[in-house]
Amino acid sequence: MAAAAVTGVAAAAASAAIGTRFPALSSSGDGGDLAGKGVGMSMMSPSTARSQLCLDCAPSADDLHLTKRWVEKSAISTLAAAHPPAARRRTWRRASFSAPSGVSSSSSSPASSRSSSSSIPSSSSITSSSPRRFKNVARAAEQSPSAGLSVSPPSLIEPDGGELVDLIVPASERAGKLLEAQSLPQIKLSKIDLEWVHVLSEGWASPLRGFMREEEYLSALHFNCLRLPDGSVASMSVPIVLAIDDRAKDAIADSSAVSLVHPSSDEPVAILRNPQVYKHNKEERIARTWGCTAPGLPYVEDAITSAGNWLIGGELEVLDRITYGDGLDEYRLSPAELRAEFARKGADAVFAFQLRNPVHNGHALLMTDTRRRLLEEGYKNPVLLLHPLGGYTKSDDVPLPTRMAQHAKVLEEGVLDAESTVLAIFPSPMLYAGPTEVQWHAKGRINAGADHYIVGRDPAGMGHPTADRDLYDPDHGKRVLAMAPGLEKLRILPFRVAAYDKSKGAMNFFDPSRASDFVFISGTKMRAFARTGESPPDGFMCPGGWQVLVKYYRELASQEEQPNNREVAAAVRP
């Protein structure tokens, strides 16, 4: 009896803790990165409730041997020219506060709508169909940025936990919270830490309300999910944690709250309430997240190896919207804002395409064909979420400003249908953790309103850091998504491999019966074309998008040559 009583008290305490952590649940109860090449495709058995979308046409990220990130200003200028800020702000005001429009009755595919040159969108039509955030929505409404937005229209998938988490302090409370934050013990954030604060603050990780405490950390690390009060699970495959060192741990002591400060200043970014400090077992975290402890894992080297030996968890109150001042903030739409935009467009299906590479016409073929297939199934207005990853990436990936400028050209030149596409940035850092990470990518898009997800070969994968092979089996990512706990409501559609078809002079779905007609253009070939100014085969990529890459690669090559030029000059100097 005594043991039972103790157990009951412990269970009640655990339930109360969960209720504090997930208040909305305590009462109600509730693209992958297209790295790699090849032509293989696996299909799920007919009995599998969810089918898969397998695409295998993108150049490998490891083929893009980039060493630094230049050309950001010029890329942002290109992007800004295609999307004037004033027009973007006007459009987003409509997107945020207009009632959802009626569902389009058109059944034509984007490809057919572009059959004549007159149907190619102009820059102005791109602007109006690619809504941007209206700046200072929160301040204008004197409340948090997502308040007042319709985040759960009937046609959109329900976010994890039943409602989106919003951790941004209302404008009316901001001054008082800032004064409090300035009086608290401080933890200096890294750039990657700040990106995770951004992710948490806008509800991408709903129902999580802050950096993980130890129970949540263990659940994510060992089970790739969180158990909710009603017994159901929410997908959570990667730990979202904040590391601190011994000095910070001692400074926090028994404080009931701490201030998180910006990496480039001492300005408070957030308050972390009711902190719990626990041991940071780095080896276990790395082994279970990456399945590999070899040296050279990019995220591990940059964010974990030198991090503190302790983790701190607790609820977050974020003092203001996270912005970066890089010219791209208006593309960083929150899940609530994306849902409002999908509702405004009258979307009855949203299919997400995750990528960290430039978009070529093979990608576009896959996306437009996905929409065609959804229309054939009876959907009236499926909308594409073109959602490049915008947080930390490894040094040899194409930088975000260049990618965004290239994506804008893809829309501007009509390769993708601008009226049925929303271009936005996913703020998460990139872990390169393969099948484990792709579950996180999918979960985040559920919270943004996507109910269909395109996954490619070796999603979120990379080459092994010390061996000449892929780190992960290229088919495991899509197979894991089909069985992952907490992702049952997300539909993964089947697809075919795309490559350059010499007989048609365009990207086309691979036909094994005439394999000699197809060419797989690797990232290495693409880079060589761009650096030398040679054009790829007609139909591989839209001309404007290709010129963005040519400019980037040329300036990259110029920067790489500069040290050698200086060495030569020093050698011949008298």
Sequence and secondary structure as in RCSB ss.txt:
>XXXX:A:sequence
MAAAAVTGVAAAAASAAIGTRFPALSSSGDGGDLAGKGVGMSMMSPSTARSQLCLDCAPSADDLHLTKRWVEKSA
ISTLAAAHPPAARRRTWRRASFSAPSGVSSSSSSPASSRSSSSSIPSSSSITSSSPRRFKNVARAAEQSPSAGLS
VSPPSLIEPDGGELVDLIVPASERAGKLLEAQSLPQIKLSKIDLEWVHVLSEGWASPLRGFMREEEYLSALHFNC
LRLPDGSVASMSVPIVLAIDDRAKDAIADSSAVSLVHPSSDEPVAILRNPQVYKHNKEERIARTWGCTAPGLPYV
EDAITSAGNWLIGGELEVLDRITYGDGLDEYRLSPAELRAEFARKGADAVFAFQLRNPVHNGHALLMTDTRRRLL
EEGYKNPVLLLHPLGGYTKSDDVPLPTRMAQHAKVLEEGVLDAESTVLAIFPSPMLYAGPTEVQWHAKGRINAGA
DHYIVGRDPAGMGHPTADRDLYDPDHGKRVLAMAPGLEKLRILPFRVAAYDKSKGAMNFFDPSRASDFVFISGTK
MRAFARTGESPPDGFMCPGGWQVLVKYYRELASQEEQPNNREVAAAVRP
>XXXX:A:secstr
 HHHHHHHHHHHHHHHHHHHHSHHHHHH                 TT SS   EE  S  GGG        HHHH
HHHHHHHS HHHHHHHHHHHHHS           HHHHTSSGGGS  HHHHHHHS    TTHHHHHTS TTTTS 
   TTS   TTSS    B  HHHHHHHHHHHHTS EEE  HHHHHHHHHHHHTTTTT  EE  HHHHHHHHHHSE
EE TTS EEE  S   EEE HHHHHHHTT SEEEEE TTSS EEEEEEEEEEEE  HHHHHHHHHS   TT HHI
IIIITTS SEEEEEEEEESS     SS GGG   HHHHHHHHHHHT SEEEEEEESS   HHHHHHHHHHHHHHH
HHT S EEEEEEEB S   TTS  HHHHHHHHHHHHHTTSS GGGEEE  B       HHHHHHHHHHHHHHTT 
 EEEEESSTT  B SSSSSBSS TTHHHHHHTT TT TTSB      EEEETTTTEEEE  GGGGGGEE   HHH
HHHHHHHT    TTSS HHHHHHHHHHHHHHHHHHHHHHHHHHHHHH  
